[in-house]
Amino acid sequence: LLIVKIIKKHQKICSCTPRKLKNLVMDFFPVLRWLPKYQCKEYIWGDIMSGLVIGIILVPQAIAYSLLAGLKPIYSLYTSFFANIIYFLMGTSRHVSVGIFSLISLMVGQVVDRELLLAGFDLNDDHYLPTASSLPSVLNYVQHKFKAHLFFFLSSQVLMGIFRLGFVSMYLSESMLDGFATGASLTILTAQVKYLIGIKIPRSQGQGMLVITWINIFQNISQANLCDVITSAICIVVLVTAKELGDRYKHKLKFPLPTELVVIVVATLVSHYGNLNEVYASSVSGVIPTGFIPPKVPCFDLMLRVAVDALPLAIVSFAFTVSLSEMCAKKYAYTIRANQEMFAVGFCNIIPSFFHSFATSAALAKTLVKTSTGCQTQVSGVISAMVVLLVLLFLAPLFYSLQKCVLACIIIVSLRGALRKFRDVPVRYHVNKVDTLVWVITMSASALISTEIGLLVGIVFSMLCIIVRTQRPRTALLGQIQNTSFYEDDLEYKNLSSVPKVKIFRFEAPLYYANRNYFLKSLYRLTDLDPNLEAARRKKYEKKEQQQPKKGDHTTEILKDYKELNISVLLACCNPSVIDSLKRGGYFGKDFGSMQELLFYSIHNAVQFAKDLNLSADCSANNYLPPFPPSLWLVHTQ
């Protein structure tokens, strides 16, 4: 009969009806649910405005982040275009901005650099501006590399969605992600310094890249290009000033100032008409082709070599996308589906991988701009994609003379938010010392070792902290707040009243096998009574009494642990899962007959019950052997 029921259940689940098929398609493409209900008059202007603003911001950032990824700027533009279109179709968040992200670009660039080095290319030169003879081979190798890497990366995300592993995001704590972002930001800043001052140094790879790069910078500081230094100083001052003014007067501005675009346009004009590349040897972006390169299938032979690198990329991309989606959903009162977000971000990469794009993720800065400029739905993402498409088809060649130091300035200024986390360390430490330790360790490992190892260290250390917190949680004895029915830690609060003959013990964690011993030790220590030692002492006392003439019947009932000492244990405030476990374990006896005498839904009710029974126990105290108390009640709360 059981087998028949299981078969029928699976047949019902696996059956394909038109209704189920329709729901499956609409769940996979959420746009089919919300777009027919789109309120054009109410939403359209906010979506158009936010889409245009994000598109204007995307263009300079896409060109700048190509430095991090070690690729031609055109690939960043491809990535921005496809990501916005696909997330519009598959995403569940109305406000998240998906596209290029500095941390993802950095991690992609590290893989590309390593593989180019292994293939024998010279990384000391700008490998995305190779000589004419080496251009085809370098570009072909780079394309195959990051496409294979991307394909494995997105496959990981899609598999996570298929197996419904969206719950994993809850184990990636905010402090761990903040620490990782800050540590990676230090690495990004370090990688851009050589462009700021116009020096050529070896591209550091592997562990300790930050320290090695700074050593090379100081060793070659005398070769700094004066033109790049002056340009960088001017751009940083302008960008930081504009950002600070924008933050100060953001409530008065209808939309953020397009400072990056203005800086890029002005810097390109000055570089072009001042011949800065020819006269001062200032490094420029070079040729950015228009249109779309014909699609190519990723090289699957390379996938195994980049598998290890793809996994942290998938984790970082998913974690930031889901955390930003949940933040927006909570703020604007709607829900998102974490598993669908895995599919959305995965397919934001799987289709573009055939069109020379690299890994994408949600980006905090652009998401905040999007919400502040009136975004209502992902229609704004389509508007942003159209702006990028305009650059791809017509305007890209105009950025030929743009100096790389200007792009480096844009990248560094965009890191302000992450680097400002250092100012929050004292406040974070005051709020939660363990979370601060997670932040510091993750940040240090990400910056001083490598981003991938930093992410691994952060995840492992966060999990260890969770285990330690449950294995050694906070414990306390409670006292009563005078003239109330409330009880608090007698070490944290003053003037609490102790309840005569009652000890109230609190264990602030679920009770399971790993923390069982700690629970017992804490209980014995705080109540100052170990039942095993006390039982042994009583046996020794009773032997002495037996050698003397007996004046009456002093026999006592011998039970386990506390029952041997005539001490009863009451439970209060237990959650339903704990109660169910106790029932199955027979704690309340057969038919749960003693449940009403052992289990209470508030501490005060348990204390009142203990007081009432203590009154009756005092009347027959002469039945107990001194110096033992006639009755002691322990109230355990979870």
KOLNUVO-947857 format. One record per residue (C-alpha): x, y, z. Coordinates in steps of 0.02 Angstrom, whole numbers, padded with zeros to 5 digits, always signed. Layout:
XYZ ...
END
This chain:
+00000+00000+00000 +00141+00119+00043 +00228+00083-00123 +00067+00117-00218 +00047+00285-00129 +00226+00334-00169 +00203+00287-00353 +00042+00387-00365 +00124+00537-00283 +00270+00534-00405 +00151+00512-00551 +00058+00665-00495 +00218+00766-00479 +00291+00708-00645 +00130+00722-00744 +00132+00858-00877 -00033+00949-00899 -00058+01109-01000 -00084+01206-00839 +00076+01140-00761 +00172+01175-00920 +00106+01353-00924 +00153+01382-00742 +00325+01308-00773 +00357+01427-00919 +00291+01577-00825 +00397+01535-00673 +00551+01519-00782 +00512+01684-00870 +00436+01796-00735 +00418+01936-00862 +00266+01843-00930 +00178+01871-00763 +00215+02054-00729 +00232+02132-00901 +00047+02108-00951 +00003+02199-00788 +00125+02342-00823 +00047+02509-00776 +00117+02615-00916 +00059+02786-00857 +00123+02757-00681 +00286+02667-00717 +00352+02719-00888 +00434+02886-00847 +00525+02819-00694 +00587+02669-00794 +00645+02777-00939 +00736+02901-00826 +00824+02766-00723 +00865+02666-00880 +00946+02816-00965 +01046+02862-00809 +01108+02684-00783 +01150+02669-00969 +01253+02829-00960 +01344+02764-00806 +01368+02591-00883 +01465+02650-01034 +01615+02726-00943 +01614+02589-00812 +01610+02453-00945 +01762+02529-01030 +01851+02552-00863 +01817+02377-00797 +01896+02303-00952 +02061+02348-00868 +02015+02235-00722 +01961+02093-00833 +02115+02107-00943 +02006+02114-01099 +01962+02235-01237 +01830+02365-01189 +01711+02297-01320 +01687+02138-01217 +01628+02239-01067 +01500+02325-01177 +01438+02157-01242 +01422+02095-01063 +01321+02247-01008 +01203+02234-01157 +01160+02050-01144 +01147+02046-00954 +01014+02183-00950 +00908+02100-01084 +00913+01925-01008 +00883+01980-00829 +00732+02078-00892 +00660+01911-00950 +00710+01799-00805 +00744+01903-00650 +00624+01916-00503 +00689+02080-00433 +00614+02241-00500 +00759+02353-00454 +00924+02258-00461 +01050+02316-00593 +01140+02166-00668 +01296+02183-00774 +01481+02210-00750 +01542+02210-00571 +01715+02261-00512 +01747+02105-00404 +01691+01986-00541 +01796+02080-00670 +01948+02066-00557 +01925+01878-00533 +01902+01852-00721 +02058+01955-00755 +02162+01850-00637 +02114+01691-00730 +02146+01770-00901 +02317+01835-00846 +02368+01667-00775 +02317+01571-00931 +02403+01695-01047 +02561+01679-00943 +02553+01490-00953 +02529+01503-01141 +02689+01604-01158 +02621+01780-01187 +02711+01930-01111 +02604+02009-00975 +02724+02152-00945 +02652+02235-01099 +02469+02282-01114 +02406+02115-01178 +02244+02187-01246 +02349+02304-01354 +02468+02178-01434 +02574+02204-01586 +02493+02184-01757 +02574+02014-01785 +02520+01943-01618 +02346+02019-01612 +02249+01872-01690 +02330+01738-01582 +02314+01836-01419 +02133+01884-01447 +02086+01709-01503 +02167+01631-01349 +02088+01758-01231 +01917+01731-01307 +01925+01542-01289 +01990+01559-01111 +01860+01672-01036 +01719+01589-01134 +01764+01418-01065 +01785+01493-00893 +01618+01582-00908 +01527+01428-00971 +01584+01324-00823 +01543+01468-00706 +01366+01487-00769 +01341+01298-00774 +01379+01296-00588 +01245+01427-00557 +01114+01339-00664 +01149+01173-00574 +01130+01263-00407 +00961+01324-00468 +00906+01152-00530 +00948+01073-00362 +00865+01220-00272 +01017+01273-00172 +00955+01451-00151 +00951+01425+00037 +01142+01426+00034 +01137+01616+00029 +01082+01623+00211 +01251+01551+00264 +01347+01692+00177 +01343+01822+00314 +01342+02007+00282 +01505+02031+00377 +01589+01897+00271 +01530+01975+00108 +01579+02149+00167 +01751+02087+00216 +01774+02001+00050 +01719+02156-00045 +01836+02268+00054 +01985+02151+00034 +01953+02132-00152 +01935+02322-00165 +02112+02342-00096 +02172+02220-00229 +02078+02317-00364 +02151+02482-00305 +02326+02408-00304 +02306+02342-00481 +02257+02516-00544 +02400+02615-00469 +02517+02576-00614 +02392+02655-00733 +02373+02807-00621 +02557+02850-00630 +02594+02774-00800 +02727+02645-00756 +02754+02473-00830 +02781+02336-00702 +02761+02146-00709 +02580+02089-00686 +02585+01996-00521 +02497+01829-00511 +02446+01709-00375 +02456+01729-00189 +02525+01888-00112 +02488+01990-00268 +02450+02148-00168 +02617+02151-00077 +02718+02104-00232 +02633+02238-00336 +02668+02375-00210 +02851+02322-00201 +02863+02336-00391 +02775+02504-00389 +02900+02580-00268 +03046+02504-00362 +02987+02586-00524 +02914+02747-00457 +03051+02848-00542 +02981+02797-00712 +02812+02880-00679 +02734+02970-00828 +02708+03152-00777 +02562+03172-00898 +02470+03024-00823 +02505+03082-00645 +02434+03256-00679 +02283+03186-00771 +02248+03062-00632 +02260+03196-00497 +02137+03309-00589 +02014+03168-00625 +02014+03102-00447 +01985+03276-00375 +01841+03308-00496 +01762+03137-00470 +01776+03136-00280 +01712+03315-00266 +01564+03277-00378 +01525+03117-00281 +01532+03207-00113 +01421+03347-00175 +01302+03220-00250 +01290+03128-00084 +01262+03289+00012 +01126+03356-00103 +01053+03192-00166 +00881+03237-00096 +00876+03394-00201 +00940+03313-00361 +00812+03224-00471 +00947+03107-00537 +01134+03081-00505 +01259+03187-00598 +01338+03091-00744 +01512+03141-00684 +01601+02989-00755 +01531+03020-00929 +01578+03205-00923 +01755+03162-00865 +01775+03032-01003 +01712+03149-01140 +01822+03294-01084 +01975+03183-01056 +01953+03101-01227 +01943+03271-01314 +02097+03336-01222 +02195+03178-01260 +02144+03178-01443 +02180+03360-01481 +02333+03367-01368 +02409+03209-01446 +02450+03146-01271 +02488+02971-01333 +02614+03029-01464 +02691+03175-01369 +02696+03110-01189 +02682+02921-01218 +02521+02915-01116 +02436+02745-01131 +02265+02752-01216 +02120+02632-01241 +02153+02605-01427 +02034+02540-01558 +01860+02489-01498 +01768+02405-01643 +01583+02433-01679 +01449+02302-01702 +01446+02122-01642 +01582+01993-01669 +01513+01829-01743 +01466+01706-01605 +01579+01559-01564 +01556+01402-01461 +01661+01398-01301 +01810+01282-01300 +01751+01140-01191 +01925+01064-01182 +01978+01207-01069 +01835+01190-00947 +01921+01070-00827 +02069+01189-00812 +01959+01333-00756 +01835+01233-00652 +01916+01279-00486 +01915+01463-00533 +01734+01460-00590 +01661+01400-00425 +01708+01553-00319 +01647+01663-00461 +01478+01577-00457 +01466+01594-00267 +01513+01779-00266 +01397+01821-00410 +01249+01730-00334 +01279+01795-00158 +01285+01978-00209 +01138+01961-00328 +01025+01877-00200 +01075+01994-00057 +01040+02149-00163 +00877+02074-00228 +00818+02037-00051 +00867+02211+00006 +00763+02292-00132 +00618+02172-00107 +00610+02211+00079 +00619+02398+00048 +00481+02400-00084 +00371+02262-00011 +00379+02119-00136 +00460+01948-00142 +00598+01868-00244 +00640+01685-00276 +00820+01641-00237 +00822+01485-00347 +00753+01584-00495 +00889+01715-00464 +01015+01575-00488 +00937+01533-00655 +00928+01717-00705 +01110+01756-00666 +01164+01589-00740 +01076+01624-00905 +01139+01803-00902 +01303+01715-00937 +01260+01556-01030 +01190+01644-01184 +01317+01787-01188 +01459+01660-01173 +01433+01626-01358 +01445+01813-01394 +01613+01854-01314 +01546+01915-01146 +01615+01879-00973 +01540+01848-00801 +01404+01961-00730 +01324+01998-00564 +01215+02126-00478 +01308+02285-00432 +01268+02384-00274 +01311+02559-00335 +01208+02548-00495 +01064+02466-00400 +01058+02611-00277 +01062+02736-00421 +00924+02639-00508 +00808+02646-00358 +00845+02830-00325 +00802+02882-00503 +00625+02813-00504 +00646+02634-00566 +00485+02534-00555 +00521+02375-00656 +00656+02291-00760 +00594+02389-00912 +00728+02512-00857 +00856+02374-00894 +00798+02367-01075 +00820+02557-01088 +00998+02540-01019 +01034+02402-01144 +00978+02517-01286 +01100+02651-01228 +01241+02523-01228 +01184+02461-01399 +01198+02639-01467 +01379+02645-01410 +01413+02472-01480 +01347+02515-01651 +01403+02694-01676 +01500+02781-01536 +01633+02656-01480 +01773+02717-01598 +01762+02890-01521 +01847+02827-01364 +02010+02781-01452 +02111+02921-01369 +02042+02895-01194 +02187+02878-01071 +02193+02722-00964 +02236+02827-00811 +02063+02907-00827 +01982+02735-00825 +02087+02688-00673 +02025+02844-00584 +01844+02796-00617 +01875+02621-00548 +01962+02685-00390 +01830+02815-00351 +01695+02683-00372 +01776+02588-00228 +01736+02726-00102 +01591+02631-00027 +01689+02471+00004 +01843+02561+00071 +01737+02664+00190 +01697+02502+00282 +01860+02530+00379 +01776+02676+00467 +01636+02562+00525 +01752+02439+00615 +01736+02520+00789 +01547+02525+00777 +01542+02348+00709 +01654+02289+00852 +01541+02371+00980 +01386+02287+00906 +01457+02111+00878 +01636+02058+00910 +01621+01891+00819 +01554+01972+00660 +01696+02097+00668 +01821+01955+00679 +01740+01872+00526 +01755+02038+00432 +01939+02064+00478 +01993+01886+00437 +01899+01881+00270 +01963+02053+00220 +02143+02013+00266 +02143+01845+00175 +02062+01921+00020 +02187+02063+00012 +02349+01981+00069 +02330+01806-00003 +02207+01805-00149 +02024+01839-00182 +01980+01656-00208 +02068+01597-00049 +01996+01747+00044 +01821+01693-00004 +01856+01514+00051 +01931+01572+00215 +01783+01685+00247 +01654+01548+00214 +01746+01418+00319 +01776+01539+00464 +01594+01596+00460 +01536+01415+00469 +01656+01381+00614 +01586+01532+00705 +01410+01463+00683 +01466+01294+00751 +01556+01373+00899 +01407+01484+00937 +01293+01332+00948 +01422+01225+01039 +01465+01357+01169 +01316+01475+01176 +01281+01603+01309 +01210+01534+01471 +01139+01625+01620 +01045+01612+01784 +00892+01723+01785 +00819+01831+01921 +00648+01910+01932 +00621+02094+01895 +00535+02157+02050 +00345+02166+02046 +00338+02095+01869 +00322+01927+01784 +00484+01952+01685 +00654+01871+01715 +00827+01925+01656 +01011+01882+01676 +01063+01923+01853 +01239+01969+01794 +01178+02094+01665 +01043+02181+01769 +01046+02249+01946 +00917+02234+02084 +00843+02071+02023 +00754+01960+02149 +00803+01778+02170 +00664+01652+02187 +00682+01547+02346 +00723+01364+02312 +00713+01393+02123 +00856+01406+01999 +00811+01474+01825 +00940+01420+01698 +00940+01488+01519 +01031+01404+01374 +01030+01520+01222 +01043+01392+01082 +00961+01234+01015 +01012+01082+01115 +01092+00941+01015 +01230+00811+01030 +01374+00931+00994 +01334+01050+01139 +01263+00921+01260 +01419+00916+01370 +01433+01105+01372 +01250+01116+01424 +01279+00998+01570 +01439+01083+01626 +01358+01255+01619 +01206+01192+01714 +01314+01116+01852 +01426+01268+01863 +01291+01401+01872 +01180+01305+01992 +01332+01255+02093 +01271+01076+02099 +01335+00922+02010 +01205+00784+02038 +01333+00645+02018 +01447+00716+02152 +01300+00758+02262 +01230+00581+02246 +01398+00508+02296 +01404+00624+02447 +01229+00571+02499 +01271+00386+02487 +01420+00416+02598 +01310+00511+02721 +01178+00374+02721 +01307+00240+02762 +01354+00338+02917 +01171+00355+02964 +01143+00168+02946 +01277+00133+03076 +01176+00235+03202 +01007+00188+03280 +00869+00235+03161 +00739+00355+03228 +00625+00338+03080 +00606+00294+02897 +00733+00397+02800 +00730+00295+02641 +00727+00396+02480 +00685+00349+02306 +00840+00335+02195 +00817+00402+02017 +00938+00463+01885 +01036+00622+01910 +00926+00755+01986 +00785+00638+02030 +00906+00548+02145 +00924+00713+02239 +00737+00748+02245 +00763+00892+02123 +00634+00917+01986 +00670+00997+01818 +00538+01105+01734 +00547+01163+01554 +00488+01333+01495 +00477+01422+01327 +00529+01271+01225 +00499+01282+01039 +00384+01152+00954 +00528+01052+00880 +00605+01027+01052 +00437+00974+01123 +00413+00847+00984 +00586+00775+01014 +00549+00758+01200 +00385+00671+01163 +00468+00546+01047 +00604+00514+01176 +00476+00473+01310 +00524+00621+01421 +00343+00652+01472 +00305+00469+01503 +00177+00359+01421 +00027+00451+01350 +00116+00613+01400 +00038+00603+01571 +00169+00712+01658 +00176+00843+01520 +00071+00972+01613 +00184+00957+01767 +00348+00972+01670 +00317+01092+01526 +00264+01275+01536 +00242+01410+01405 +00316+01550+01510 +00451+01561+01643 +00333+01645+01764 +00205+01503+01757 +00343+01377+01791 +00407+01478+01939 +00232+01493+02012 +00208+01305+01994 +00374+01275+02083 +00327+01395+02224 +00161+01309+02252 +00241+01137+02265 +00380+01204+02376 +00248+01260+02501 +00181+01084+02514 +00359+01015+02520 +00402+01126+02670 +00263+01045+02770 +00349+00875+02758 +00529+00932+02763 +00565+00819+02910 +00553+00671+02792 +00719+00722+02713 +00891+00701+02783 +00985+00859+02826 +01080+00951+02757 +00985+00920+02595 +00854+01044+02536 +00677+00980+02538 +00650+01034+02356 +00744+01124+02217 +00669+01171+02048 +00771+01205+01891 +00684+01294+01748 +00771+01268+01581 +00727+01390+01442 +00771+01377+01258 
END
